[in-house]
C-alpha cells in the first residue's frame, strides 16, 4: 500500500505548497492529529517539528515519504505528536489566552 502511495507523492506535492494556508493544520491539531507540512511561510508556527507534527522540505517527495512512513510505523509517535498538537492549539487559538498575552506585551512596552 505504501509503495503505491509513495509513487504518487511527488505528483501530489506539485503546487501543493502554494495552496496551504495553515487552516488545515490548525484543524488537524484541534482534532488531536499530527500533521506533516512544508517548513516554509507560517507553517512552522503551527507545526512544531518533532513536537506537534513533522516538517519537510517543500517539494521534496522523498522527505514527505519518510515523514509519512515514520508516522505510519509508530502509533506512539502519532499519539504523542497529536496530543501535543491539541494542547498547543488550545493555547494558541484561545481568545482569552491571546488577550492575556497581548495585555502582557502592551504592559511590558509601557514600562519601558
Residue, then its C-alpha position, 0 to 999 in steps of 0.5 A: x500500500x505504501x509503495x503505491x502511495x509513495x509513487x504518487x507523492x511527488x505528483x501530489x506535492x506539485x503546487x501543493x505548497x502554494x495552496x496551504x494556508x495553515x487552516x488545515x493544520x490548525x484543524x488537524x491539531x484541534x482534532x488531536x492529529x499530527x500533521x506533516x507540512x512544508x517548513x516554509x511561510x507560517x507553517x512552522x508556527x503551527x507545526x512544531x517539528x518533532x513536537x506537534x507534527x513533522x516538517x519537510x522540505x517543500x517539494x521534496x517527495x522523498x522527505x514527505x515519504x519518510x515523514x509519512x512512513x515514520x508516522x505510519x510505523x509508530x502509533x506512539x509517535x502519532x499519539x504523542x505528536x497529536x496530543x501535543x498538537x491539541x494542547x498547543x492549539x488550545x493555547x494558541x487559538x484561545x481568545x482569552x489566552x491571546x488577550x492575556x498575552x497581548x495585555x502582557x506585551x502592551x504592559x511590558x512596552x509601557x514600562x519601558 
